[in-house]
Amino acid sequence: MTGTLAPGREVTLVDLVDRLLGGGVVISGDITLAVGDIDLVHVSLRALIASVDKVTE
Amino acid sequence: MIYLYAIGESGGRLTAFVKRGLGSAPAPDPEALLDHDRVVYSLMDRATVVPVRFGTVVDDESEIRSLLLKRRKELRGLLAHVRGRVELGVRGQQPKARTGREYMHAKLEMERSLAPLAADTRARSKETAYLVERDLVGKFTERARSMGLSVTGPWPPYSFTGELDG
C-alpha cells in the first residue's frame, strides 16, 4: 500500500507501523487526577476530520 | 474511552485532539493505522501538532487535562521545535562501496549533504528521519533523490517527540 494517502505523499504500511507504534508522544500510566479549575473547551472540527474533538488545558 | 490523536495549540492553549466514545483501545490493523495517520496529517495542515502514539486511550477528560498540565513545559517545547516543519524519511543510505572506508565516506557525504537542509535528525530502524522546514521540502527531496536516495513523507513529526524509541 503506497502513496495513496494524499497527493505527493509517499507512505507505505511498513512506514506507518514503524512510526505510529514506535514514535509519537507516549502517555504512560502515571497520569494523576486533574487539579485546579480548567475550562473544558469542546470544538467540533469540520467534516474532513468529522469525529475529532478538542480537549484544552 | 477517549482516543488521543495529537497534541497541539489552539488559541494559544495546549490542546489535545481526540475522538470520544470509544469502547476500547483499537487494534493496530491497517484501517485503524490509516485513520490515525489521516487525522494527524490533516491536523498538521491547520495547526502545529505533535502526534500521540497509536492506540493511546484514556478513560476521561480529566486525565487529558492533567496530562497537558503536568507536561506543559515539555509539550510546548516539542511544539516549538516542530513548528513550520515536517518529517521526511530518507531510505537507501546504504551506498555501494568496495571497501569499508569507501562506504563510510559515501555515507558521511550523504549525511553532510542533507543535514544543512534539516533542523534535526533521528535514526529510525529502516530510514533516517529529518525535520525539515516546509519550504525546504522540495529542495531536500531533490537533493536526496539526486544521490539515489528515496524519500518518504511528509510525515507529522513522529520521530521528534522526545521518546527514547521514537
Backbone of each chain as ProteinMPNN parsed JSONL, in Angstrom:
{"seq_chain_A": "MTGTLAPGREVTLVDLVDRLLGGGVVISGDITLAVGDIDLVHVSLRALIASVDKVTE", "coords_chain_A": {"N_chain_A": [[0.871, -1.19, 0.0], [0.959, 1.953, -1.074], [1.68, 5.437, -1.281], [-0.985, 6.485, -1.487], [-2.318, 8.095, 0.15], [-2.341, 10.875, 0.152], [-1.976, 13.521, -2.205], [1.246, 13.589, -3.676], [2.44, 12.366, -1.582], [4.476, 9.982, -0.064], [3.963, 7.042, 1.305], [4.147, 4.042, 3.049], [2.675, 1.001, 4.333], [4.391, -0.261, 6.039], [6.067, 1.828, 6.825], [4.178, 3.34, 8.174], [3.447, 1.682, 10.341], [5.903, 1.504, 11.668], [6.275, 4.173, 12.499], [3.865, 4.955, 13.797], [3.591, 3.106, 15.844], [6.061, 3.094, 17.006], [6.779, 5.67, 17.409], [5.869, 9.106, 18.206], [4.183, 10.912, 20.855], [4.284, 9.472, 24.057], [1.918, 8.418, 26.286], [2.049, 7.559, 29.418], [1.369, 5.332, 32.21], [1.305, 7.045, 34.39], [-0.487, 9.002, 34.942], [-2.163, 11.373, 36.833], [-5.008, 12.447, 38.761], [-6.785, 15.331, 37.61], [-5.973, 18.626, 38.69], [-7.052, 21.769, 39.992], [-8.773, 24.431, 38.293], [-9.898, 24.134, 35.344], [-11.053, 25.193, 32.284], [-13.046, 23.345, 30.099], [-12.931, 22.992, 26.74], [-14.931, 22.387, 24.071], [-14.627, 21.777, 20.77], [-15.937, 21.314, 17.647], [-14.43, 20.0, 14.878], [-14.139, 20.438, 11.283], [-15.865, 18.719, 8.555], [-13.95, 17.088, 7.316], [-12.337, 15.927, 9.258], [-14.223, 14.624, 10.853], [-15.08, 13.4, 13.344], [-13.37, 14.327, 15.249], [-12.524, 15.846, 18.232], [-11.679, 18.54, 20.512], [-9.699, 18.829, 23.438], [-8.889, 21.048, 25.837], [-6.282, 22.657, 27.728]], "CA_chain_A": [[0.0, 0.0, 0.0], [1.874, 3.102, -1.142], [1.407, 6.718, -1.917], [-2.374, 6.77, -1.855], [-2.995, 8.821, 1.216], [-2.502, 12.289, -0.186], [-1.152, 13.813, -3.375], [2.64, 13.906, -3.424], [2.894, 11.804, -0.316], [4.955, 8.609, -0.181], [3.787, 6.379, 2.602], [3.795, 2.625, 2.968], [2.147, 0.472, 5.584], [5.564, -0.536, 6.885], [6.453, 3.122, 7.408], [3.129, 3.716, 9.105], [3.574, 0.869, 11.542], [7.138, 1.897, 12.337], [6.129, 5.468, 13.147], [2.713, 5.059, 14.695], [3.782, 2.257, 17.019], [7.38, 3.331, 17.594], [7.021, 7.102, 17.538], [4.769, 9.842, 18.799], [4.217, 11.125, 22.296], [3.806, 8.328, 24.825], [1.21, 8.734, 27.521], [2.24, 6.356, 30.231], [0.366, 5.105, 33.246], [1.481, 7.818, 35.626], [-1.417, 10.14, 34.918], [-2.907, 11.55, 38.075], [-6.247, 13.195, 38.548], [-6.606, 16.751, 37.33], [-6.139, 19.556, 39.804], [-7.271, 23.122, 39.505], [-10.021, 24.752, 37.62], [-9.56, 24.368, 33.937], [-12.236, 25.112, 31.432], [-13.009, 22.359, 29.035], [-13.471, 23.594, 25.522], [-15.252, 21.426, 23.02], [-14.79, 22.388, 19.452], [-16.047, 20.308, 16.593], [-13.726, 20.366, 13.65], [-15.006, 20.311, 10.133], [-16.222, 17.393, 8.06], [-12.798, 16.272, 6.907], [-11.954, 15.11, 10.394], [-15.542, 14.812, 11.439], [-15.345, 12.999, 14.728], [-12.279, 14.74, 16.137], [-12.831, 16.969, 19.117], [-10.53, 19.083, 21.217], [-9.72, 18.996, 24.883], [-7.89, 22.094, 26.029], [-5.796, 22.788, 29.113]], "C_chain_A": [[0.898, 1.227, 0.0], [1.195, 4.324, -1.721], [-0.029, 7.071, -2.201], [-3.057, 7.694, -0.863], [-3.231, 10.285, 0.899], [-1.617, 12.556, -1.396], [0.277, 14.16, -2.964], [3.156, 13.322, -2.131], [3.269, 10.341, -0.501], [4.907, 7.936, 1.179], [3.453, 4.909, 2.382], [3.312, 2.159, 4.339], [3.286, 0.196, 6.575], [6.019, 0.744, 7.59], [5.462, 3.558, 8.47], [3.299, 2.99, 10.424], [4.792, 1.316, 12.35], [6.969, 3.204, 13.107], [5.011, 5.498, 14.173], [2.889, 4.23, 15.959], [5.104, 2.517, 17.723], [7.701, 4.79, 17.797], [5.845, 7.779, 18.205], [4.924, 9.966, 20.31], [3.624, 9.915, 22.998], [3.157, 8.82, 26.109], [1.296, 7.486, 28.386], [1.235, 6.321, 31.37], [0.513, 5.949, 34.48], [0.616, 9.063, 35.632], [-2.164, 10.214, 36.239], [-4.154, 12.368, 37.796], [-5.956, 14.68, 38.374], [-6.765, 17.56, 38.6], [-6.412, 20.931, 39.222], [-8.523, 23.228, 38.67], [-9.724, 25.067, 36.172], [-10.799, 24.212, 33.094], [-12.036, 24.085, 30.339], [-13.675, 22.966, 27.809], [-13.72, 22.496, 24.498], [-15.4, 22.171, 21.711], [-14.904, 21.278, 18.427], [-15.319, 20.795, 15.352], [-14.604, 20.05, 12.453], [-15.094, 18.902, 9.588], [-15.028, 16.5, 7.746], [-12.315, 15.389, 8.035], [-13.133, 15.123, 11.346], [-15.635, 14.507, 12.91], [-14.272, 13.436, 15.698], [-12.68, 15.958, 16.949], [-11.545, 17.471, 19.773], [-10.767, 19.065, 22.714], [-8.574, 19.93, 25.199], [-7.517, 22.215, 27.487], [-6.61, 23.803, 29.906]], "O_chain_A": [[1.544, 1.505, 1.01], [0.272, 4.24, -2.531], [-0.287, 7.891, -3.082], [-4.231, 8.032, -1.017], [-4.224, 10.867, 1.337], [-0.608, 11.876, -1.585], [0.494, 14.926, -2.025], [4.202, 13.739, -1.634], [2.485, 9.552, -1.029], [5.703, 8.225, 2.072], [2.558, 4.585, 1.6], [3.511, 2.827, 5.354], [3.147, 0.397, 7.782], [6.315, 0.743, 8.785], [5.839, 4.074, 9.522], [3.296, 3.604, 11.491], [4.714, 1.482, 13.567], [7.455, 3.335, 14.23], [5.185, 6.004, 15.282], [2.395, 4.603, 17.023], [5.255, 2.198, 18.903], [8.772, 5.127, 18.301], [4.935, 7.119, 18.708], [5.682, 9.234, 20.946], [2.588, 9.393, 22.586], [3.764, 9.537, 26.904], [0.665, 6.472, 28.088], [0.361, 7.182, 31.472], [-0.072, 5.637, 35.517], [0.96, 10.064, 36.261], [-2.729, 9.222, 36.7], [-4.318, 12.916, 36.705], [-4.993, 15.207, 38.93], [-7.574, 17.236, 39.469], [-6.04, 21.216, 38.084], [-9.217, 22.25, 38.392], [-9.334, 26.188, 35.844], [-11.508, 23.209, 33.185], [-10.965, 23.991, 29.74], [-14.828, 23.394, 27.85], [-12.803, 21.77, 24.116], [-16.212, 23.087, 21.586], [-14.045, 20.399, 18.359], [-15.582, 21.888, 14.852], [-15.679, 19.467, 12.593], [-14.458, 17.989, 10.115], [-15.104, 15.282, 7.901], [-11.929, 14.242, 7.813], [-13.038, 15.574, 12.488], [-16.22, 15.287, 13.662], [-14.246, 12.982, 16.842], [-13.121, 16.97, 16.405], [-10.472, 16.891, 19.602], [-11.886, 19.259, 23.189], [-7.422, 19.645, 24.872], [-8.317, 21.92, 28.375], [-6.333, 24.032, 31.083]]}, "seq_chain_B": "MIYLYAIGESGGRLTAFVKRGLGSAPAPDPEALLDHDRVVYSLMDRATVVPVRFGTVVDDESEIRSLLLKRRKELRGLLAHVRGRVELGVRGQQPKARTGREYMHAKLEMERSLAPLAADTRARSKETAYLVERDLVGKFTERARSMGLSVTGPWPPYSFTGELDG", "coords_chain_B": {"N_chain_B": [[-14.352, 5.622, 26.485], [-11.592, 7.716, 25.542], [-9.917, 8.572, 22.652], [-6.633, 9.498, 21.803], [-5.262, 11.576, 19.372], [-3.38, 13.602, 18.719], [-1.326, 16.295, 20.014], [-1.552, 19.764, 20.317], [-1.61, 23.279, 19.676], [-4.18, 25.581, 20.372], [-5.671, 28.565, 19.915], [-3.62, 29.533, 21.439], [-3.551, 27.869, 23.593], [-2.627, 24.782, 25.083], [-3.684, 21.873, 23.511], [-5.515, 18.889, 23.197], [-6.172, 16.671, 20.604], [-8.859, 14.723, 19.974], [-10.847, 11.681, 19.918], [-14.03, 10.874, 20.893], [-15.965, 8.464, 22.778], [-15.169, 5.82, 22.438], [-15.175, 2.251, 22.704], [-13.096, 0.609, 23.426], [-9.484, 0.326, 23.361], [-8.156, 0.627, 20.095], [-7.18, -2.042, 17.879], [-4.03, -2.453, 16.193], [-4.694, -2.536, 13.286], [-4.627, -2.254, 9.645], [-6.64, -0.355, 8.77], [-7.2, 1.124, 11.07], [-4.722, 2.216, 11.621], [-4.314, 3.759, 9.333], [-6.426, 5.542, 9.634], [-5.638, 6.941, 11.928], [-3.261, 8.109, 11.003], [-4.237, 9.647, 8.854], [-5.92, 11.491, 10.124], [-4.118, 12.871, 11.84], [-2.335, 13.892, 9.958], [-4.019, 15.603, 8.53], [-4.598, 17.42, 10.55], [-2.172, 18.606, 10.796], [-2.066, 20.382, 8.743], [-3.523, 22.488, 9.649], [-2.66, 23.305, 12.104], [0.024, 23.508, 14.515], [1.203, 20.473, 15.47], [2.045, 17.706, 17.617], [2.265, 14.301, 17.099], [0.467, 11.767, 18.879], [1.287, 8.569, 20.145], [0.072, 5.703, 18.411], [-2.965, 4.17, 19.419], [-3.423, 5.183, 21.923], [-5.399, 5.619, 24.633], [-7.64, 7.11, 26.994], [-9.539, 7.155, 30.058], [-11.162, 9.344, 30.767], [-11.778, 12.913, 30.349], [-10.538, 14.378, 32.347], [-8.161, 13.141, 32.792], [-6.784, 13.836, 30.532], [-6.599, 16.622, 30.719], [-5.062, 16.778, 32.979], [-2.718, 15.59, 32.094], [-1.913, 17.458, 30.131], [-1.444, 19.656, 31.712], [0.538, 18.703, 33.485], [2.655, 18.075, 31.807], [3.187, 20.373, 30.434], [5.332, 22.133, 29.919], [7.24, 20.548, 28.613], [5.705, 19.745, 26.398], [5.111, 22.156, 25.123], [7.666, 22.847, 24.422], [8.284, 20.802, 22.576], [6.421, 21.402, 20.586], [7.272, 23.93, 19.808], [9.65, 23.216, 18.635], [8.896, 21.771, 16.375], [7.366, 23.461, 14.898], [6.151, 24.74, 11.834], [7.512, 22.864, 10.416], [8.131, 19.657, 8.859], [8.293, 16.049, 8.917], [10.578, 14.084, 7.141], [11.405, 10.985, 5.647], [14.381, 9.285, 4.954], [15.613, 6.876, 2.867], [17.772, 4.226, 1.989], [20.276, 4.937, 2.495], [22.544, 3.421, 2.117], [25.216, 3.193, 0.764], [26.734, 2.022, -2.292], [29.751, 0.386, -2.179], [33.221, -0.471, -2.4], [34.981, -0.903, -0.413], [35.159, -0.831, 3.193], [35.927, 1.669, 4.058], [35.341, 3.298, 1.88], [32.614, 3.031, 1.907], [31.944, 4.26, 4.362], [32.796, 6.872, 3.847], [31.074, 7.568, 1.754], [28.602, 7.436, 3.014], [28.888, 9.437, 4.938], [29.15, 11.623, 3.27], [26.584, 11.763, 2.155], [25.048, 12.315, 4.412], [26.182, 14.742, 5.207], [25.473, 16.291, 3.134], [22.707, 16.46, 3.293], [22.093, 17.225, 5.895], [22.422, 20.09, 6.365], [20.055, 21.05, 5.36], [18.142, 20.467, 7.163], [16.441, 20.731, 10.332], [16.721, 18.986, 12.35], [17.536, 15.562, 13.138], [16.926, 12.023, 13.229], [17.723, 8.652, 13.866], [16.011, 5.967, 12.465], [14.664, 2.61, 12.395], [14.537, 1.664, 9.744], [15.05, 3.831, 8.182], [16.379, 7.188, 7.943], [15.203, 9.86, 9.821], [14.299, 13.157, 9.068], [13.861, 16.491, 10.17], [12.307, 18.986, 8.611], [12.062, 22.297, 7.342], [9.01, 23.493, 6.031], [9.111, 24.914, 3.595], [11.463, 24.03, 2.553], [11.209, 21.494, 1.754], [10.961, 20.659, -0.922], [13.511, 21.196, -2.018], [15.125, 19.652, -0.362], [14.156, 17.069, -0.911], [14.761, 16.843, -3.619], [17.57, 16.978, -3.548], [18.174, 14.675, -2.057], [17.168, 12.673, -3.73], [18.8, 13.031, -5.901], [21.054, 11.844, -5.05], [20.457, 9.266, -5.216], [18.805, 8.372, -3.249], [15.771, 7.417, -1.559], [12.794, 9.133, -0.64], [10.497, 9.386, 1.985], [7.201, 10.433, 3.095], [5.587, 13.718, 3.236], [5.617, 13.504, 6.814], [3.801, 13.799, 9.878], [5.566, 14.897, 12.817], [6.547, 12.29, 14.04], [8.94, 11.189, 14.852], [10.157, 13.04, 16.397], [9.377, 13.52, 19.01], [10.565, 13.251, 21.353], [10.664, 10.797, 22.611], [12.337, 7.859, 23.734], [12.423, 5.57, 22.072], [11.443, 6.594, 19.756]], "CA_chain_B": [[-12.917, 5.934, 26.408], [-11.25, 8.796, 24.628], [-8.719, 8.253, 21.868], [-5.805, 10.692, 21.545], [-4.562, 11.613, 18.095], [-2.234, 14.517, 18.689], [-1.37, 17.442, 20.92], [-1.131, 20.969, 19.614], [-2.023, 24.518, 20.327], [-5.366, 26.174, 19.792], [-5.881, 29.816, 20.643], [-2.543, 29.715, 22.407], [-3.647, 26.918, 24.709], [-2.319, 23.389, 24.772], [-4.936, 21.211, 23.138], [-5.451, 17.503, 22.746], [-7.136, 16.357, 19.55], [-9.328, 13.427, 20.468], [-12.114, 11.111, 19.465], [-14.734, 10.382, 22.079], [-16.973, 7.417, 22.625], [-14.628, 4.509, 22.083], [-15.425, 1.193, 23.67], [-11.814, 0.07, 23.882], [-8.346, 0.733, 22.533], [-8.197, -0.076, 18.804], [-6.052, -2.888, 17.497], [-3.276, -1.789, 15.112], [-4.902, -3.072, 11.936], [-4.359, -1.211, 8.646], [-7.638, 0.718, 8.731], [-7.044, 1.983, 12.248], [-3.466, 2.947, 11.444], [-4.56, 4.768, 8.297], [-7.291, 6.56, 10.227], [-4.804, 7.763, 12.812], [-2.366, 8.898, 10.157], [-5.022, 10.592, 8.066], [-6.37, 12.561, 11.021], [-2.984, 13.69, 12.288], [-1.822, 14.594, 8.785], [-4.951, 16.706, 8.278], [-4.415, 18.417, 11.603], [-0.893, 19.261, 10.529], [-2.338, 21.476, 7.812], [-4.265, 23.558, 10.315], [-2.087, 23.67, 13.394], [1.257, 22.821, 14.888], [0.852, 19.353, 16.347], [2.912, 16.544, 17.76], [1.387, 13.139, 17.134], [0.498, 10.842, 20.003], [1.465, 7.196, 19.672], [-1.15, 4.998, 18.076], [-3.576, 3.287, 20.406], [-3.471, 5.805, 23.24], [-6.749, 5.944, 25.093], [-7.806, 7.423, 28.414], [-10.916, 6.945, 30.483], [-11.967, 10.568, 30.731], [-11.117, 14.164, 30.003], [-9.705, 14.908, 33.421], [-6.817, 12.588, 32.583], [-6.138, 14.614, 29.474], [-6.248, 17.936, 31.258], [-3.961, 16.55, 33.902], [-1.541, 15.356, 31.266], [-1.499, 18.714, 29.496], [-0.899, 20.481, 32.794], [1.739, 18.118, 34.042], [3.737, 18.049, 30.833], [3.004, 21.525, 29.551], [6.616, 22.709, 29.501], [7.797, 19.627, 27.626], [4.878, 19.76, 25.188], [5.321, 23.443, 24.432], [8.998, 22.741, 23.829], [8.182, 19.958, 21.386], [5.671, 22.131, 19.566], [8.145, 24.998, 19.296], [10.687, 22.604, 17.812], [8.37, 21.263, 15.108], [6.531, 24.481, 14.244], [6.559, 25.085, 10.481], [8.383, 21.81, 9.896], [7.565, 18.331, 8.655], [9.279, 14.984, 8.946], [10.804, 13.319, 5.92], [12.22, 9.804, 5.881], [15.311, 9.019, 3.859], [15.955, 5.465, 2.77], [18.74, 3.856, 0.969], [21.597, 5.487, 2.773], [23.474, 2.296, 2.157], [25.897, 3.397, -0.515], [27.523, 0.923, -2.852], [31.174, 0.688, -1.97], [34.054, -1.676, -2.485], [35.652, -1.099, 0.869], [34.5, -0.24, 4.36], [36.275, 3.087, 4.091], [34.54, 3.951, 0.826], [31.237, 3.017, 2.413], [31.829, 5.285, 5.398], [32.916, 8.172, 3.18], [29.849, 7.829, 0.99], [27.526, 7.702, 3.983], [29.128, 10.76, 5.524], [28.829, 12.598, 2.226], [25.125, 11.868, 2.06], [24.541, 12.999, 5.599], [26.665, 16.13, 5.187], [24.743, 16.997, 2.09], [21.312, 16.66, 3.686], [21.959, 17.815, 7.233], [22.202, 21.546, 6.375], [18.679, 21.389, 4.972], [17.224, 19.967, 8.19], [16.566, 21.313, 11.667], [17.017, 17.917, 13.292], [17.562, 14.256, 12.506], [16.866, 10.875, 14.132], [17.846, 7.371, 13.183], [14.923, 5.008, 12.651], [15.161, 1.274, 12.069], [14.681, 1.44, 8.307], [15.406, 5.051, 7.475], [16.747, 8.325, 8.788], [14.155, 10.882, 9.822], [14.781, 14.539, 9.075], [12.855, 17.509, 10.445], [12.635, 19.949, 7.555], [11.147, 23.425, 7.131], [8.08, 23.193, 4.936], [9.505, 25.451, 2.285], [12.692, 23.384, 2.081], [10.905, 20.102, 1.431], [11.27, 20.408, -2.334], [14.96, 21.21, -2.197], [15.645, 18.489, 0.351], [13.771, 15.867, -1.651], [15.54, 16.848, -4.861], [18.954, 16.659, -3.224], [18.237, 13.273, -1.649], [16.963, 11.829, -4.908], [19.97, 13.165, -6.783], [22.072, 10.933, -4.519], [19.938, 7.914, -5.334], [18.062, 8.01, -2.044], [14.331, 7.642, -1.685], [12.261, 9.973, 0.434], [9.103, 9.126, 2.372], [6.56, 11.533, 3.81], [5.835, 14.264, 4.575], [5.009, 12.917, 7.998], [3.823, 14.539, 11.143], [6.88, 14.628, 13.422], [6.525, 11.138, 14.942], [10.281, 10.859, 15.351], [10.718, 14.179, 17.128], [8.53, 13.782, 20.167], [11.349, 13.128, 22.576], [10.607, 9.472, 23.235], [13.59, 7.143, 23.518], [12.397, 4.677, 20.92], [10.771, 7.28, 18.641]], "C_chain_B": [[-12.69, 7.026, 25.376], [-9.933, 8.462, 23.953], [-7.937, 9.538, 21.583], [-5.087, 10.58, 20.215], [-3.274, 12.419, 18.178], [-2.422, 15.596, 19.728], [-0.845, 18.654, 20.175], [-1.506, 22.195, 20.399], [-3.23, 25.079, 19.609], [-5.685, 27.422, 20.591], [-4.831, 30.027, 21.712], [-2.571, 28.745, 23.571], [-3.305, 25.518, 24.229], [-3.624, 22.631, 24.579], [-4.668, 19.771, 22.728], [-6.527, 17.295, 21.699], [-7.557, 14.914, 19.739], [-10.548, 12.941, 19.697], [-12.783, 10.5, 20.687], [-15.554, 9.146, 21.758], [-16.442, 6.083, 22.164], [-14.974, 3.485, 23.152], [-14.132, 0.677, 24.268], [-10.712, 0.567, 22.957], [-8.377, -0.054, 21.223], [-6.977, -0.952, 18.59], [-5.338, -2.22, 16.32], [-3.465, -2.447, 13.745], [-4.791, -1.925, 10.928], [-5.359, -0.059, 8.644], [-7.457, 1.684, 9.886], [-5.775, 2.825, 12.133], [-3.649, 4.068, 10.428], [-5.429, 5.894, 8.826], [-6.465, 7.508, 11.086], [-3.915, 8.683, 11.987], [-3.109, 9.987, 9.399], [-5.458, 11.781, 8.933], [-5.202, 13.464, 11.406], [-2.404, 14.499, 11.127], [-2.713, 15.785, 8.426], [-4.786, 17.817, 9.304], [-3.169, 19.253, 11.337], [-1.049, 20.447, 9.589], [-2.9, 22.703, 8.511], [-3.577, 24.091, 11.555], [-0.736, 22.996, 13.561], [0.875, 21.716, 15.854], [2.023, 18.4, 16.496], [1.989, 15.338, 17.871], [1.551, 12.358, 18.432], [0.64, 9.448, 19.421], [0.113, 6.538, 19.425], [-1.67, 4.192, 19.274], [-3.69, 3.876, 21.796], [-4.899, 6.202, 23.585], [-6.715, 6.274, 26.586], [-9.284, 7.248, 28.768], [-11.758, 8.21, 30.384], [-11.102, 11.804, 30.531], [-10.217, 14.702, 31.109], [-8.283, 14.368, 33.31], [-6.056, 13.403, 31.546], [-5.711, 15.978, 29.995], [-5.066, 17.83, 32.205], [-2.649, 16.369, 33.153], [-1.017, 16.653, 30.665], [-0.867, 19.65, 30.523], [0.48, 20.002, 33.213], [2.92, 18.229, 33.088], [3.763, 19.289, 29.953], [4.332, 22.084, 29.058], [7.243, 21.862, 28.391], [7.027, 19.723, 26.299], [5.057, 21.063, 24.42], [6.692, 23.462, 23.765], [8.987, 21.941, 22.541], [7.494, 20.714, 20.254], [6.527, 23.245, 18.957], [9.177, 24.417, 18.328], [10.151, 22.174, 16.447], [7.56, 22.294, 14.327], [7.042, 24.806, 12.852], [7.406, 24.018, 9.802], [7.624, 20.513, 9.731], [8.688, 17.304, 8.741], [9.366, 14.338, 7.569], [11.675, 12.125, 6.279], [13.138, 9.594, 4.693], [15.79, 7.596, 3.954], [17.085, 5.279, 1.792], [20.096, 4.461, 1.232], [22.571, 4.354, 3.028], [24.244, 2.335, 0.854], [26.643, 2.153, -0.981], [28.985, 1.292, -2.691], [31.963, -0.607, -2.007], [34.732, -1.964, -1.162], [34.828, -0.457, 1.976], [34.73, 1.254, 4.409], [35.454, 3.868, 3.071], [33.106, 4.106, 1.28], [31.032, 4.148, 3.414], [31.887, 6.682, 4.789], [31.62, 8.538, 2.475], [28.693, 8.162, 1.917], [27.658, 9.098, 4.571], [28.784, 11.862, 4.529], [27.337, 12.845, 2.126], [24.579, 12.671, 3.241], [24.937, 14.461, 5.59], [25.911, 16.958, 4.162], [23.324, 17.341, 2.527], [21.165, 17.418, 4.998], [21.738, 19.336, 7.23], [20.777, 21.967, 6.011], [17.66, 20.981, 6.038], [17.49, 20.639, 9.531], [16.986, 20.254, 12.68], [16.984, 16.597, 12.533], [17.541, 13.148, 13.561], [17.023, 9.608, 13.316], [16.62, 6.528, 13.491], [15.442, 3.648, 12.194], [15.414, 1.111, 10.576], [15.077, 2.679, 7.527], [15.877, 6.098, 8.48], [15.644, 9.366, 8.678], [14.787, 12.254, 9.906], [13.608, 15.465, 9.364], [13.192, 18.707, 9.572], [11.594, 21.064, 7.501], [10.271, 23.128, 5.923], [8.577, 23.697, 3.583], [10.853, 24.935, 1.798], [12.459, 21.941, 1.646], [11.281, 19.754, -0.003], [12.761, 20.272, -2.552], [15.597, 19.973, -1.549], [15.401, 17.212, -0.452], [14.599, 15.731, -2.921], [16.982, 16.428, -4.59], [19.105, 15.184, -2.853], [18.125, 12.363, -2.868], [18.152, 11.892, -5.848], [21.112, 12.266, -6.306], [21.586, 9.489, -4.546], [19.174, 7.436, -4.109], [16.572, 8.164, -2.294], [13.805, 8.321, -0.425], [10.82, 9.587, 0.728], [8.558, 10.325, 3.14], [5.945, 12.499, 2.829], [5.042, 13.549, 5.675], [4.795, 13.982, 9.06], [5.074, 14.101, 11.906], [6.889, 13.508, 14.463], [7.882, 10.894, 15.593], [10.873, 11.942, 16.235], [9.87, 14.561, 18.326], [9.253, 13.473, 21.464], [11.33, 11.772, 23.236], [11.853, 8.684, 22.85], [13.555, 6.246, 22.3], [11.678, 5.285, 19.728], [11.796, 7.977, 17.785]], "O_chain_B": [[-13.492, 7.227, 24.465], [-8.955, 8.111, 24.613], [-8.515, 10.543, 21.171], [-4.384, 9.602, 19.96], [-2.212, 11.963, 17.754], [-3.516, 15.794, 20.256], [0.174, 18.584, 19.488], [-1.693, 22.155, 21.615], [-3.297, 25.055, 18.381], [-5.94, 27.354, 21.794], [-5.101, 30.618, 22.758], [-1.704, 28.796, 24.443], [-3.65, 25.123, 23.115], [-4.547, 22.739, 25.386], [-3.716, 19.481, 22.005], [-7.673, 17.702, 21.892], [-6.737, 13.998, 19.675], [-11.179, 13.68, 18.942], [-12.181, 9.714, 21.418], [-15.799, 8.834, 20.593], [-17.173, 5.293, 21.566], [-15.057, 3.801, 24.338], [-14.065, 0.349, 25.452], [-10.978, 1.153, 21.908], [-8.598, -1.264, 21.233], [-5.882, -0.643, 19.058], [-5.964, -1.503, 15.54], [-2.492, -2.868, 13.12], [-4.854, -0.756, 11.31], [-4.96, 1.1, 8.527], [-7.546, 2.9, 9.718], [-5.761, 3.999, 12.503], [-3.191, 5.19, 10.642], [-5.203, 7.062, 8.51], [-6.585, 8.729, 10.978], [-3.832, 9.884, 12.246], [-2.644, 11.124, 9.32], [-5.368, 12.934, 8.51], [-5.298, 14.687, 11.304], [-2.027, 15.658, 11.3], [-2.214, 16.85, 8.061], [-4.828, 19.001, 8.969], [-3.129, 20.45, 11.62], [-0.267, 21.396, 9.631], [-2.768, 23.823, 8.019], [-3.872, 25.196, 12.01], [-0.397, 22.049, 12.851], [0.302, 21.968, 16.914], [2.88, 18.3, 15.618], [1.036, 15.353, 18.65], [2.639, 12.3, 19.005], [0.16, 9.18, 18.32], [-0.858, 6.788, 20.139], [-0.894, 3.614, 20.035], [-4.016, 3.166, 22.748], [-5.516, 7.02, 22.903], [-5.87, 5.777, 27.331], [-10.151, 7.202, 27.895], [-12.917, 8.166, 29.973], [-9.873, 11.742, 30.544], [-9.243, 15.403, 30.835], [-7.322, 15.041, 33.682], [-4.852, 13.628, 31.667], [-4.594, 16.43, 29.739], [-4.185, 18.69, 32.223], [-1.614, 16.921, 33.529], [0.186, 16.913, 30.688], [0.111, 20.341, 30.239], [1.441, 20.768, 33.286], [4.052, 18.451, 33.516], [4.303, 19.257, 28.848], [4.444, 22.471, 27.894], [7.71, 22.38, 27.377], [7.625, 19.775, 25.224], [5.144, 21.056, 23.192], [6.86, 24.022, 22.682], [9.591, 22.334, 21.543], [7.936, 20.669, 19.105], [6.506, 23.47, 17.747], [9.531, 25.045, 17.33], [10.886, 22.212, 15.46], [7.117, 22.019, 13.212], [8.222, 25.114, 12.682], [7.957, 24.253, 8.726], [6.6, 20.291, 10.378], [9.869, 17.64, 8.65], [8.351, 14.081, 6.922], [12.574, 12.233, 7.112], [12.709, 9.715, 3.545], [16.306, 7.162, 4.984], [17.303, 6.088, 0.89], [20.958, 4.509, 0.355], [23.311, 4.339, 4.012], [23.942, 1.575, -0.066], [27.116, 1.348, -0.179], [29.396, 2.4, -3.037], [31.455, -1.683, -1.692], [35.02, -3.114, -0.829], [33.929, 0.346, 1.727], [33.831, 2.018, 4.762], [34.943, 4.95, 3.357], [32.469, 5.14, 1.079], [30.063, 4.902, 3.322], [31.12, 7.566, 5.17], [31.132, 9.663, 2.582], [27.9, 9.061, 1.639], [26.682, 9.839, 4.689], [28.21, 12.889, 4.888], [26.885, 13.986, 2.026], [23.762, 13.577, 3.078], [24.13, 15.328, 5.926], [25.74, 18.167, 4.314], [22.801, 18.396, 2.17], [20.208, 18.17, 5.18], [20.936, 19.828, 8.024], [20.347, 23.082, 6.309], [16.455, 21.133, 5.837], [18.61, 21.059, 9.825], [17.535, 20.574, 13.734], [16.466, 16.526, 11.419], [18.077, 13.318, 14.656], [16.511, 9.509, 12.201], [16.234, 6.39, 14.652], [16.549, 3.555, 11.663], [16.399, 0.488, 10.18], [15.405, 2.593, 6.343], [15.784, 5.913, 9.694], [15.207, 9.71, 7.58], [15.691, 12.491, 10.707], [12.501, 15.255, 8.869], [14.219, 19.36, 9.758], [10.394, 20.81, 7.6], [10.734, 22.58, 4.923], [8.479, 23.006, 2.568], [11.334, 25.356, 0.746], [13.387, 21.252, 1.224], [11.846, 18.693, -0.269], [13.217, 19.331, -3.202], [16.486, 19.34, -2.119], [16.299, 16.394, -0.648], [15.076, 14.646, -3.256], [17.544, 15.614, -5.322], [20.05, 14.523, -3.284], [18.888, 11.409, -3.019], [18.473, 10.909, -6.516], [22.029, 11.963, -7.07], [22.217, 8.6, -3.975], [18.926, 6.241, -3.948], [16.158, 8.952, -3.144], [14.299, 8.111, 0.683], [10.009, 9.473, -0.192], [9.296, 11.107, 3.738], [5.785, 12.14, 1.663], [3.934, 13.061, 5.452], [5.538, 14.961, 9.122], [5.589, 13.014, 11.647], [7.2, 13.745, 15.631], [7.962, 10.451, 16.739], [11.972, 11.78, 16.766], [9.666, 15.738, 18.625], [8.648, 13.435, 22.536], [11.911, 11.596, 24.307], [12.364, 8.839, 21.741], [14.539, 6.16, 21.565], [11.337, 4.572, 18.784], [11.442, 8.614, 16.793]]}, "name": "protein", "num_of_chains": 2, "seq": "MTGTLAPGREVTLVDLVDRLLGGGVVISGDITLAVGDIDLVHVSLRALIASVDKVTEMIYLYAIGESGGRLTAFVKRGLGSAPAPDPEALLDHDRVVYSLMDRATVVPVRFGTVVDDESEIRSLLLKRRKELRGLLAHVRGRVELGVRGQQPKARTGREYMHAKLEMERSLAPLAADTRARSKETAYLVERDLVGKFTERARSMGLSVTGPWPPYSFTGELDG"}
